[in-house]
Amino acid sequence: MAPVRDARPDGRYGRSADERADRKLKIIGATLGVALLGVVGWAGYSYVAGQDVSGRVIAFKVVSEHAVEVHLEVRKDAGDTGVCTVRSQAEDGAEVGRKDFTFDQRQKQVDEVVTLRTTRRATNAELVECTGAGD
């Protein structure tokens, strides 16, 4: 007696439905992957390209009950004016000081210590943002 086959002969009736579904899923996955990479790349580029002024807090020092000295490093084009917003918080998290500092020096990098006045004792100082004066 001849053995009974449970499956169709290979290559005789074309691809199975599972193979077609697998191929479609691979194509859809690859397309979505490329699209996701494009979106991430575009978002990263637009974020970096849109920042003509950047800054960071190098250090801060609480000098009194109502003042904090903040050492800022600001990078900008030599001909641009930058405005950086700095804020300070108390121990309970409440904002106790906020001020915009303008940097119009004709340099690409400016290191400056600024004084932020506070309504009560501060525990930190942080840079909120830096923008160009015309932004």
MDAnalysis code that builds the backbone (N, CA, C; Angstrom):
import MDAnalysis as mda
import numpy as np

u = mda.Universe.empty(405, n_residues=135, atom_resindex=np.repeat(np.arange(135), 3), trajectory=True)
u.add_TopologyAttr("name", ["N", "CA", "C"] * 135)
u.add_TopologyAttr("resid", np.arange(1, 136))
u.add_TopologyAttr("resname", ["MET", "ALA", "PRO", "VAL", "ARG", "ASP", "ALA", "ARG", "PRO", "ASP", "GLY", "ARG", "TYR", "GLY", "ARG", "SER", "ALA", "ASP", "GLU", "ARG", "ALA", "ASP", "ARG", "LYS", "LEU", "LYS", "ILE", "ILE", "GLY", "ALA", "THR", "LEU", "GLY", "VAL", "ALA", "LEU", "LEU", "GLY", "VAL", "VAL", "GLY", "TRP", "ALA", "GLY", "TYR", "SER", "TYR", "VAL", "ALA", "GLY", "GLN", "ASP", "VAL", "SER", "GLY", "ARG", "VAL", "ILE", "ALA", "PHE", "LYS", "VAL", "VAL", "SER", "GLU", "HIS", "ALA", "VAL", "GLU", "VAL", "HIS", "LEU", "GLU", "VAL", "ARG", "LYS", "ASP", "ALA", "GLY", "ASP", "THR", "GLY", "VAL", "CYS", "THR", "VAL", "ARG", "SER", "GLN", "ALA", "GLU", "ASP", "GLY", "ALA", "GLU", "VAL", "GLY", "ARG", "LYS", "ASP", "PHE", "THR", "PHE", "ASP", "GLN", "ARG", "GLN", "LYS", "GLN", "VAL", "ASP", "GLU", "VAL", "VAL", "THR", "LEU", "ARG", "THR", "THR", "ARG", "ARG", "ALA", "THR", "ASN", "ALA", "GLU", "LEU", "VAL", "GLU", "CYS", "THR", "GLY", "ALA", "GLY", "ASP"])
u.atoms.positions = np.array([
    [0.800, -1.163, 0.000],
    [0.000, 0.000, 0.000],
    [0.863, 1.256, 0.000],
    [0.463, 2.253, -0.746],
    [1.237, 3.484, -0.908],
    [0.970, 4.423, 0.270],
    [1.995, 5.117, 0.676],
    [1.789, 6.067, 1.787],
    [0.878, 7.215, 1.356],
    [0.102, 7.710, 2.283],
    [-0.839, 8.809, 2.008],
    [-0.162, 10.130, 2.379],
    [-0.250, 11.087, 1.464],
    [0.345, 12.407, 1.722],
    [-0.694, 13.323, 2.349],
    [-0.239, 14.100, 3.375],
    [-1.135, 15.077, 3.993],
    [-1.020, 16.448, 3.340],
    [0.086, 16.724, 2.704],
    [0.304, 18.044, 2.108],
    [0.311, 17.926, 0.598],
    [0.126, 19.068, -0.057],
    [0.178, 19.104, -1.511],
    [1.627, 19.012, -1.980],
    [1.835, 18.550, -3.167],
    [3.196, 18.475, -3.686],
    [3.802, 19.877, -3.821],
    [5.090, 19.998, -3.485],
    [5.781, 21.289, -3.554],
    [5.787, 21.824, -4.975],
    [5.490, 23.098, -5.117],
    [5.586, 23.782, -6.397],
    [4.487, 23.469, -7.373],
    [3.577, 22.612, -7.044],
    [2.558, 22.209, -8.000],
    [1.386, 23.173, -8.058],
    [1.022, 23.778, -6.906],
    [-0.162, 24.628, -6.866],
    [0.163, 26.072, -6.495],
    [1.387, 26.517, -6.650],
    [1.762, 27.887, -6.302],
    [2.086, 28.017, -4.825],
    [2.176, 29.254, -4.372],
    [2.517, 29.495, -2.967],
    [1.320, 29.242, -2.074],
    [1.626, 28.863, -0.850],
    [0.535, 28.679, 0.111],
    [0.114, 30.046, 0.644],
    [-1.038, 30.089, 1.269],
    [-1.548, 31.335, 1.828],
    [-0.617, 31.861, 2.920],
    [0.010, 30.971, 3.682],
    [0.921, 31.392, 4.741],
    [2.149, 32.090, 4.166],
    [2.678, 31.574, 3.064],
    [3.843, 32.199, 2.445],
    [3.508, 33.584, 1.912],
    [2.336, 33.747, 1.327],
    [1.909, 35.052, 0.822],
    [1.731, 36.023, 1.978],
    [1.140, 35.578, 3.080],
    [0.947, 36.441, 4.252],
    [2.295, 36.839, 4.849],
    [3.231, 35.892, 4.925],
    [4.560, 36.199, 5.448],
    [5.249, 37.265, 4.596],
    [5.141, 37.130, 3.288],
    [5.771, 38.100, 2.388],
    [5.145, 39.478, 2.553],
    [3.827, 39.536, 2.657],
    [3.149, 40.820, 2.863],
    [3.582, 41.459, 4.174],
    [3.660, 40.658, 5.227],
    [4.074, 41.201, 6.528],
    [5.503, 41.728, 6.483],
    [6.382, 41.036, 5.764],
    [7.761, 41.509, 5.645],
    [7.822, 42.840, 4.904],
    [7.044, 42.950, 3.828],
    [7.021, 44.197, 3.054],
    [6.452, 45.333, 3.903],
    [5.361, 45.083, 4.597],
    [4.748, 46.114, 5.441],
    [5.704, 46.517, 6.569],
    [6.351, 45.552, 7.199],
    [7.300, 45.847, 8.275],
    [8.479, 46.678, 7.792],
    [9.021, 46.305, 6.627],
    [10.149, 47.065, 6.083],
    [9.732, 48.486, 5.736],
    [8.546, 48.658, 5.149],
    [8.048, 49.984, 4.797],
    [7.845, 50.836, 6.042],
    [7.225, 50.271, 7.068],
    [7.011, 51.019, 8.308],
    [8.338, 51.346, 8.996],
    [9.299, 50.429, 8.934],
    [10.616, 50.690, 9.517],
    [11.324, 51.854, 8.846],
    [11.287, 51.878, 7.513],
    [11.907, 52.974, 6.767],
    [11.193, 54.291, 7.075],
    [9.864, 54.252, 7.148],
    [9.101, 55.466, 7.467],
    [9.447, 55.977, 8.860],
    [9.562, 55.081, 9.825],
    [9.905, 55.478, 11.193],
    [11.296, 56.102, 11.246],
    [12.266, 55.505, 10.560],
    [13.601, 56.085, 10.505],
    [13.583, 57.477, 9.877],
    [12.766, 57.645, 8.840],
    [12.648, 58.956, 8.204],
    [12.077, 60.002, 9.147],
    [11.046, 59.640, 9.894],
    [10.429, 60.576, 10.838],
    [11.411, 60.943, 11.948],
    [12.110, 59.957, 12.495],
    [13.088, 60.228, 13.557],
    [14.214, 61.115, 13.026],
    [14.703, 60.829, 11.846],
    [15.752, 61.656, 11.251],
    [15.297, 63.080, 11.001],
    [14.104, 63.239, 10.478],
    [13.551, 64.572, 10.224],
    [13.372, 65.336, 11.525],
    [12.836, 64.699, 12.565],
    [12.636, 65.367, 13.857],
    [13.973, 65.782, 14.460],
    [14.959, 64.907, 14.390],
    [16.276, 65.246, 14.924],
    [16.917, 66.404, 14.184],
    [16.834, 66.382, 12.873],
    [17.419, 67.462, 12.080],
    [16.723, 68.787, 12.356],
    [15.397, 68.790, 12.392],
    [14.680, 70.042, 12.614],
    [14.943, 70.588, 14.012],
    [15.150, 69.704, 14.981],
    [15.460, 70.158, 16.340],
    [16.828, 70.816, 16.384],
    [17.823, 70.188, 15.785],
    [19.177, 70.728, 15.805],
    [19.279, 71.967, 14.932],
    [18.666, 71.945, 13.759],
    [18.751, 73.076, 12.843],
    [18.030, 74.300, 13.397],
    [17.011, 74.082, 14.210],
    [16.239, 75.193, 14.758],
    [16.899, 75.859, 15.951],
    [17.978, 75.304, 16.459],
    [18.648, 75.874, 17.615],
    [19.838, 76.706, 17.170],
    [19.622, 78.017, 17.003],
    [20.729, 78.867, 16.638],
    [21.438, 79.395, 17.883],
    [20.804, 79.279, 19.049],
    [21.408, 79.660, 20.325],
    [21.200, 78.497, 21.290],
    [22.270, 78.065, 21.931],
    [22.154, 77.005, 22.923],
    [22.961, 77.391, 24.149],
    [22.610, 76.802, 25.266],
    [23.322, 77.124, 26.485],
    [23.244, 75.986, 27.475],
    [24.043, 76.111, 28.528],
    [23.989, 75.130, 29.604],
    [24.489, 75.769, 30.886],
    [24.019, 75.223, 32.001],
    [24.472, 75.680, 33.307],
    [25.734, 74.899, 33.652],
    [26.826, 75.613, 33.866],
    [28.075, 74.981, 34.266],
    [28.043, 74.707, 35.769],
    [27.606, 75.703, 36.522],
    [27.530, 75.571, 37.981],
    [26.593, 76.629, 38.528],
    [26.116, 76.416, 39.733],
    [25.349, 77.453, 40.420],
    [25.737, 77.446, 41.889],
    [25.522, 78.603, 42.515],
    [25.888, 78.747, 43.923],
    [24.840, 79.624, 44.596],
    [24.237, 79.110, 45.663],
    [23.289, 79.899, 46.443],
    [24.123, 80.832, 47.312],
    [24.027, 82.151, 47.053],
    [24.877, 83.107, 47.758],
    [24.176, 83.791, 48.926],
    [22.838, 83.754, 48.959],
    [22.100, 84.339, 50.081],
    [20.685, 83.766, 50.077],
    [19.882, 84.262, 50.987],
    [18.486, 83.826, 51.066],
    [17.691, 84.270, 49.836],
    [18.200, 85.280, 49.124],
    [17.442, 85.843, 48.005],
    [18.257, 85.982, 46.724],
    [19.275, 85.147, 46.542],
    [20.076, 85.236, 45.312],
    [20.821, 83.936, 45.038],
    [20.947, 83.653, 43.734],
    [21.711, 82.502, 43.257],
    [22.613, 82.999, 42.135],
    [23.884, 82.639, 42.188],
    [24.797, 82.934, 41.086],
    [24.834, 81.718, 40.164],
    [24.672, 81.977, 38.873],
    [24.611, 80.900, 37.891],
    [25.691, 81.136, 36.835],
    [26.541, 80.140, 36.633],
    [27.575, 80.207, 35.597],
    [26.982, 79.583, 34.335],
    [26.765, 80.401, 33.305],
    [26.176, 79.948, 32.049],
    [27.221, 79.918, 30.942],
    [27.105, 78.928, 30.077],
    [27.880, 78.865, 28.851],
    [26.873, 78.928, 27.704],
    [27.001, 79.950, 26.867],
    [26.057, 80.168, 25.767],
    [26.815, 80.098, 24.455],
    [26.281, 79.323, 23.507],
    [26.862, 79.209, 22.163],
    [25.876, 79.810, 21.166],
    [26.396, 80.665, 20.295],
    [25.573, 81.352, 19.309],
    [26.462, 81.825, 18.184],
    [25.876, 82.349, 17.125],
    [26.675, 82.976, 16.072],
    [27.228, 84.288, 16.608],
    [28.391, 84.685, 16.116],
    [29.069, 85.867, 16.655],
    [28.229, 87.138, 16.520],
    [27.438, 87.242, 15.498],
    [26.641, 88.447, 15.294],
    [25.261, 88.411, 15.922],
    [24.888, 87.302, 16.517],
    [23.544, 87.151, 17.079],
    [23.489, 87.570, 18.539],
    [22.268, 87.874, 18.969],
    [21.995, 88.147, 20.380],
    [21.162, 86.997, 20.908],
    [21.588, 86.420, 22.019],
    [20.871, 85.301, 22.628],
    [20.184, 85.723, 23.908],
    [19.042, 85.110, 24.161],
    [18.304, 85.342, 25.394],
    [18.081, 83.987, 26.050],
    [18.573, 83.842, 27.284],
    [18.439, 82.593, 28.018],
    [17.590, 82.820, 29.262],
    [16.633, 81.926, 29.463],
    [15.764, 81.986, 30.632],
    [16.271, 81.003, 31.675],
    [16.476, 81.516, 32.883],
    [16.947, 80.705, 34.000],
    [15.896, 80.765, 35.095],
    [15.663, 79.622, 35.754],
    [14.729, 79.607, 36.865],
    [15.354, 78.894, 38.050],
    [14.786, 79.162, 39.213],
    [15.275, 78.553, 40.429],
    [14.087, 78.078, 41.252],
    [14.296, 77.008, 42.005],
    [13.234, 76.436, 42.815],
    [13.679, 76.323, 44.265],
    [12.683, 76.349, 45.153],
    [12.933, 76.137, 46.570],
    [12.948, 74.637, 46.855],
    [13.188, 74.287, 48.084],
    [13.260, 72.880, 48.466],
    [11.948, 72.139, 48.226],
    [10.821, 72.838, 48.386],
    [9.516, 72.197, 48.184],
    [9.104, 72.130, 46.711],
    [9.953, 72.601, 45.795],
    [9.674, 72.530, 44.366],
    [9.027, 73.774, 43.788],
    [8.654, 74.719, 44.635],
    [8.026, 75.947, 44.149],
    [9.066, 76.825, 43.456],
    [8.649, 77.466, 42.372],
    [9.552, 78.366, 41.655],
    [9.706, 79.646, 42.463],
    [10.948, 80.009, 42.747],
    [11.206, 81.203, 43.556],
    [11.944, 82.289, 42.776],
    [12.320, 82.005, 41.541],
    [12.973, 83.011, 40.716],
    [13.018, 82.602, 39.264],
    [12.855, 83.593, 38.382],
    [12.926, 83.361, 36.925],
    [13.339, 84.668, 36.285],
    [14.274, 84.581, 35.347],
    [14.723, 85.796, 34.678],
    [15.303, 85.455, 33.309],
    [15.135, 86.384, 32.362],
    [15.752, 86.291, 31.039],
    [17.049, 87.090, 31.056],
    [18.121, 86.460, 30.606],
    [19.410, 87.126, 30.513],
    [19.781, 87.253, 29.049],
    [20.232, 88.450, 28.651],
    [20.564, 88.735, 27.262],
    [22.082, 88.688, 27.078],
    [22.494, 88.013, 26.003],
    [23.912, 87.887, 25.677],
    [24.121, 88.456, 24.278],
    [24.690, 89.670, 24.207],
    [24.891, 90.318, 22.905],
    [26.365, 90.503, 22.568],
    [27.228, 89.798, 23.263],
    [28.663, 89.869, 22.959],
    [28.907, 89.332, 21.551],
    [29.912, 89.869, 20.899],
    [30.246, 89.467, 19.528],
    [31.195, 88.273, 19.540],
    [30.791, 87.217, 20.240],
    [31.588, 86.001, 20.340],
    [30.682, 84.809, 20.062],
    [31.292, 83.708, 19.649],
    [30.513, 82.492, 19.415],
    [30.194, 81.767, 20.705],
    [31.073, 81.890, 21.701],
    [30.824, 81.249, 22.991],
    [31.017, 82.291, 24.085],
    [30.034, 82.366, 24.972],
    [30.084, 83.319, 26.073],
    [29.966, 82.544, 27.379],
    [30.926, 82.730, 28.268],
    [30.869, 82.190, 29.629],
    [30.645, 83.374, 30.556],
    [29.555, 83.322, 31.301],
    [29.235, 84.451, 32.165],
    [28.552, 83.964, 33.435],
    [28.864, 84.628, 34.540],
    [28.196, 84.362, 35.805],
    [27.139, 85.443, 35.993],
    [25.885, 85.019, 36.117],
    [24.767, 85.951, 36.296],
    [24.141, 85.708, 37.665],
    [23.483, 86.733, 38.189],
    [22.831, 86.617, 39.487],
    [21.325, 86.602, 39.290],
    [20.697, 85.583, 39.838],
    [19.248, 85.430, 39.772],
    [18.678, 85.754, 41.151],
    [17.838, 86.771, 41.225],
    [17.188, 87.140, 42.483],
    [16.024, 86.187, 42.737],
    [15.831, 85.817, 44.014],
    [14.770, 84.878, 44.376],
    [13.904, 85.467, 45.486],
    [12.698, 84.932, 45.622],
    [11.784, 85.409, 46.657],
    [12.061, 84.770, 48.011],
    [12.720, 83.613, 47.996],
    [13.161, 82.949, 49.229],
    [14.328, 82.038, 48.879],
    [14.823, 81.312, 49.844],
    [16.027, 80.500, 49.635],
    [15.795, 79.450, 48.533],
    [16.730, 79.424, 47.598],
    [16.655, 78.495, 46.467],
    [17.556, 77.295, 46.729],
    [17.224, 76.186, 46.072],
    [18.054, 74.988, 46.183],
    [18.671, 74.592, 44.849],
    [18.241, 75.224, 43.769],
    [18.805, 74.885, 42.466],
    [18.669, 76.046, 41.501],
    [19.273, 75.879, 40.349],
    [19.111, 76.813, 39.232],
    [19.170, 75.981, 37.969],
    [18.237, 76.241, 37.067],
    [18.227, 75.472, 35.825],
    [17.939, 76.377, 34.645],
    [18.488, 75.977, 33.514],
    [18.277, 76.694, 32.268],
    [16.978, 76.195, 31.643],
    [16.043, 77.103, 31.431],
    [14.772, 76.725, 30.819],
    [14.919, 76.644, 29.305],
    [15.455, 77.705, 28.690],
    [15.666, 77.711, 27.239],
    [16.568, 78.850, 26.839],
    [17.131, 78.747, 25.664],
    [17.885, 79.817, 25.045],
    [17.360, 80.000, 23.625],
    [17.118, 81.239, 23.261],
    [16.616, 81.538, 21.922],
    [17.347, 82.756, 21.389],
    [17.182, 82.988, 20.090],
    [17.701, 84.215, 19.505],
    [16.803, 85.361, 19.903],
    [17.347, 86.571, 19.930],
    [16.573, 87.738, 20.365],
    [15.373, 87.999, 19.458],
    [15.474, 87.631, 18.183],
    [14.371, 87.846, 17.259],
    [13.346, 86.737, 17.235],
    [13.592, 85.611, 17.933],
    [12.685, 84.444, 17.895],
    [11.471, 84.628, 18.759],
])
